[in-house]
Amino acid sequence: MATKEVKEIVKRGIPKTVPSWGDMEEWVDHYLMRPFPFLKPSRLIFPQQEELVPSVDIFEDGGDVVVKAELPGIKKEDIDITLTDNTIMIAGEKKKEEEIKKKNYYKWESSYGSFSRTFSLPAEVQLDKVKSKFKDGVLEIRLPKTEEAKKKEIKVKVE
């Protein structure tokens, strides 16, 4: 008499993935930063500093590459612009105001700190002819394109 070989059923589940940093931050914020739902927002217990990330637009205007950055509350002395052959870095710092000694302060939403943003330029530029101006919290940098970069542009007729 032959014996039957018995095979066990093996369960194979979908492998669990490693949670992303965003998931971990959400979990920490949900379970540790806000343990008591009646104490919302969590800034009452754990004040957080907002991250400074200025909005930046990069476009071409005539023969220039133009970079515009919104930098409200930042002084022009606290802005640093660095150029290389194909990148531009804008860095700066919004300094915290001196301690306010007023009573009855109900809310504090002002952010402060430093930032740094780096972008690849869409064309070769003449580094020695770059101009910038800062007015009403908006930084505008004009980078003239090189003659070679201007020659590379062609217009394609749409049929």
C-alpha beads as a LAMMPS data file, in Angstrom:
LAMMPS data file: protein, C-alpha beads

159 atoms
158 bonds

1 atom types
1 bond types

-500.0 500.0 xlo xhi
-500.0 500.0 ylo yhi
-500.0 500.0 zlo zhi

Masses

1 110.0

Atoms # bond

1 1 1 0.000 0.000 0.000
2 1 1 1.429 3.333 -1.059
3 1 1 1.384 6.216 1.332
4 1 1 0.074 9.509 0.191
5 1 1 2.313 12.479 0.515
6 1 1 0.529 15.217 2.396
7 1 1 1.378 18.786 1.471
8 1 1 0.521 21.651 3.726
9 1 1 -1.043 24.792 2.381
10 1 1 1.309 27.695 2.781
11 1 1 -0.239 31.124 3.020
12 1 1 1.592 33.777 1.133
13 1 1 0.459 37.264 1.772
14 1 1 1.352 40.433 0.066
15 1 1 4.673 41.549 1.465
16 1 1 4.387 44.598 3.631
17 1 1 6.193 47.585 2.277
18 1 1 8.401 49.813 4.312
19 1 1 6.441 52.932 5.254
20 1 1 7.541 56.186 3.694
21 1 1 8.865 59.085 5.752
22 1 1 5.632 60.940 5.092
23 1 1 3.671 58.043 6.614
24 1 1 5.953 58.006 9.637
25 1 1 5.634 61.777 10.127
26 1 1 1.852 61.493 9.864
27 1 1 1.824 58.693 12.422
28 1 1 4.033 60.634 14.832
29 1 1 1.920 63.761 14.397
30 1 1 -1.300 61.829 14.898
31 1 1 -0.327 59.665 17.872
32 1 1 2.372 61.640 19.667
33 1 1 1.864 65.297 18.817
34 1 1 -1.907 65.198 19.229
35 1 1 -2.633 62.690 21.955
36 1 1 -5.603 64.680 23.213
37 1 1 -8.027 65.713 20.451
38 1 1 -9.510 68.542 22.513
39 1 1 -6.124 70.348 22.483
40 1 1 -6.132 71.163 18.765
41 1 1 -4.146 72.548 17.125
42 1 1 -1.037 70.758 18.333
43 1 1 0.927 74.039 18.211
44 1 1 -0.531 74.823 21.622
45 1 1 1.592 72.021 23.070
46 1 1 4.438 71.695 20.561
47 1 1 4.999 74.924 18.633
48 1 1 6.313 74.210 15.165
49 1 1 8.343 76.406 12.886
50 1 1 7.023 76.744 9.368
51 1 1 9.469 75.843 6.644
52 1 1 10.395 78.746 4.391
53 1 1 10.006 77.759 0.756
54 1 1 9.644 80.825 -1.436
55 1 1 7.663 80.561 -4.656
56 1 1 9.880 80.819 -7.723
57 1 1 8.988 81.392 -11.387
58 1 1 11.525 80.808 -14.168
59 1 1 10.714 81.932 -17.699
60 1 1 12.235 83.448 -20.812
61 1 1 11.624 87.064 -21.757
62 1 1 13.239 88.210 -24.975
63 1 1 16.865 87.163 -24.809
64 1 1 16.868 86.703 -21.024
65 1 1 16.147 83.912 -18.601
66 1 1 14.177 85.520 -15.777
67 1 1 13.980 84.145 -12.248
68 1 1 11.383 85.681 -9.922
69 1 1 11.167 84.713 -6.271
70 1 1 8.618 85.875 -3.714
71 1 1 10.502 86.726 -0.521
72 1 1 8.129 88.631 1.767
73 1 1 9.610 89.863 5.020
74 1 1 13.200 89.238 3.933
75 1 1 15.669 92.104 3.669
76 1 1 17.860 92.386 0.582
77 1 1 20.984 92.156 2.787
78 1 1 19.846 88.677 3.814
79 1 1 19.622 87.318 0.246
80 1 1 22.472 85.400 -1.405
81 1 1 22.514 84.514 -5.116
82 1 1 25.114 82.086 -6.488
83 1 1 25.498 81.218 -10.166
84 1 1 27.403 78.456 -11.894
85 1 1 27.420 77.545 -15.575
86 1 1 23.996 75.932 -15.514
87 1 1 22.505 76.449 -12.045
88 1 1 21.308 79.267 -9.848
89 1 1 21.031 79.069 -6.077
90 1 1 18.946 81.533 -4.088
91 1 1 19.420 81.486 -0.326
92 1 1 18.250 83.776 2.397
93 1 1 17.117 84.209 5.933
94 1 1 14.068 85.736 7.522
95 1 1 15.124 86.803 10.960
96 1 1 12.854 86.581 13.958
97 1 1 11.581 89.904 15.171
98 1 1 12.707 91.082 18.551
99 1 1 10.630 89.768 21.393
100 1 1 7.242 91.414 21.396
101 1 1 6.297 92.565 24.854
102 1 1 2.592 93.051 24.347
103 1 1 -0.077 91.489 26.434
104 1 1 -3.108 89.756 24.969
105 1 1 -1.240 88.123 22.094
106 1 1 -3.726 85.602 20.697
107 1 1 -1.988 84.038 17.732
108 1 1 1.536 83.820 16.285
109 1 1 1.777 82.645 12.665
110 1 1 4.856 84.512 11.514
111 1 1 7.529 82.151 10.234
112 1 1 11.252 82.695 10.235
113 1 1 14.376 80.779 9.378
114 1 1 16.621 80.212 6.414
115 1 1 16.066 78.665 3.000
116 1 1 18.069 77.614 -0.026
117 1 1 16.717 76.703 -3.451
118 1 1 18.749 75.576 -6.452
119 1 1 17.506 75.392 -10.039
120 1 1 18.934 74.261 -13.357
121 1 1 18.881 77.020 -15.924
122 1 1 17.086 76.228 -19.199
123 1 1 19.807 77.855 -21.354
124 1 1 23.405 79.007 -21.217
125 1 1 23.667 82.516 -19.774
126 1 1 26.245 85.286 -19.675
127 1 1 27.295 85.236 -16.026
128 1 1 29.039 88.600 -16.212
129 1 1 25.884 90.434 -17.358
130 1 1 23.391 89.230 -14.752
131 1 1 21.228 91.891 -13.140
132 1 1 18.939 91.645 -10.145
133 1 1 16.489 93.888 -8.336
134 1 1 14.490 93.477 -5.162
135 1 1 11.285 95.433 -4.722
136 1 1 8.196 94.891 -2.569
137 1 1 9.343 91.441 -1.461
138 1 1 9.919 90.162 -5.020
139 1 1 13.406 89.299 -6.248
140 1 1 13.872 89.446 -10.025
141 1 1 17.052 88.141 -11.615
142 1 1 17.660 88.670 -15.331
143 1 1 20.223 86.384 -16.930
144 1 1 21.016 87.251 -20.574
145 1 1 21.347 84.153 -22.733
146 1 1 24.583 83.618 -24.612
147 1 1 24.606 84.255 -28.360
148 1 1 25.182 80.542 -28.875
149 1 1 22.078 79.702 -26.802
150 1 1 20.022 82.215 -28.825
151 1 1 21.193 80.606 -32.083
152 1 1 20.085 77.165 -30.894
153 1 1 16.454 78.293 -30.838
154 1 1 14.419 77.445 -33.884
155 1 1 10.799 78.074 -34.695
156 1 1 8.835 75.086 -35.953
157 1 1 5.869 75.750 -38.176
158 1 1 2.747 73.890 -37.157
159 1 1 0.814 72.491 -40.136

Bonds

1 1 1 2
2 1 2 3
3 1 3 4
4 1 4 5
5 1 5 6
6 1 6 7
7 1 7 8
8 1 8 9
9 1 9 10
10 1 10 11
11 1 11 12
12 1 12 13
13 1 13 14
14 1 14 15
15 1 15 16
16 1 16 17
17 1 17 18
18 1 18 19
19 1 19 20
20 1 20 21
21 1 21 22
22 1 22 23
23 1 23 24
24 1 24 25
25 1 25 26
26 1 26 27
27 1 27 28
28 1 28 29
29 1 29 30
30 1 30 31
31 1 31 32
32 1 32 33
33 1 33 34
34 1 34 35
35 1 35 36
36 1 36 37
37 1 37 38
38 1 38 39
39 1 39 40
40 1 40 41
41 1 41 42
42 1 42 43
43 1 43 44
44 1 44 45
45 1 45 46
46 1 46 47
47 1 47 48
48 1 48 49
49 1 49 50
50 1 50 51
51 1 51 52
52 1 52 53
53 1 53 54
54 1 54 55
55 1 55 56
56 1 56 57
57 1 57 58
58 1 58 59
59 1 59 60
60 1 60 61
61 1 61 62
62 1 62 63
63 1 63 64
64 1 64 65
65 1 65 66
66 1 66 67
67 1 67 68
68 1 68 69
69 1 69 70
70 1 70 71
71 1 71 72
72 1 72 73
73 1 73 74
74 1 74 75
75 1 75 76
76 1 76 77
77 1 77 78
78 1 78 79
79 1 79 80
80 1 80 81
81 1 81 82
82 1 82 83
83 1 83 84
84 1 84 85
85 1 85 86
86 1 86 87
87 1 87 88
88 1 88 89
89 1 89 90
90 1 90 91
91 1 91 92
92 1 92 93
93 1 93 94
94 1 94 95
95 1 95 96
96 1 96 97
97 1 97 98
98 1 98 99
99 1 99 100
100 1 100 101
101 1 101 102
102 1 102 103
103 1 103 104
104 1 104 105
105 1 105 106
106 1 106 107
107 1 107 108
108 1 108 109
109 1 109 110
110 1 110 111
111 1 111 112
112 1 112 113
113 1 113 114
114 1 114 115
115 1 115 116
116 1 116 117
117 1 117 118
118 1 118 119
119 1 119 120
120 1 120 121
121 1 121 122
122 1 122 123
123 1 123 124
124 1 124 125
125 1 125 126
126 1 126 127
127 1 127 128
128 1 128 129
129 1 129 130
130 1 130 131
131 1 131 132
132 1 132 133
133 1 133 134
134 1 134 135
135 1 135 136
136 1 136 137
137 1 137 138
138 1 138 139
139 1 139 140
140 1 140 141
141 1 141 142
142 1 142 143
143 1 143 144
144 1 144 145
145 1 145 146
146 1 146 147
147 1 147 148
148 1 148 149
149 1 149 150
150 1 150 151
151 1 151 152
152 1 152 153
153 1 153 154
154 1 154 155
155 1 155 156
156 1 156 157
157 1 157 158
158 1 158 159
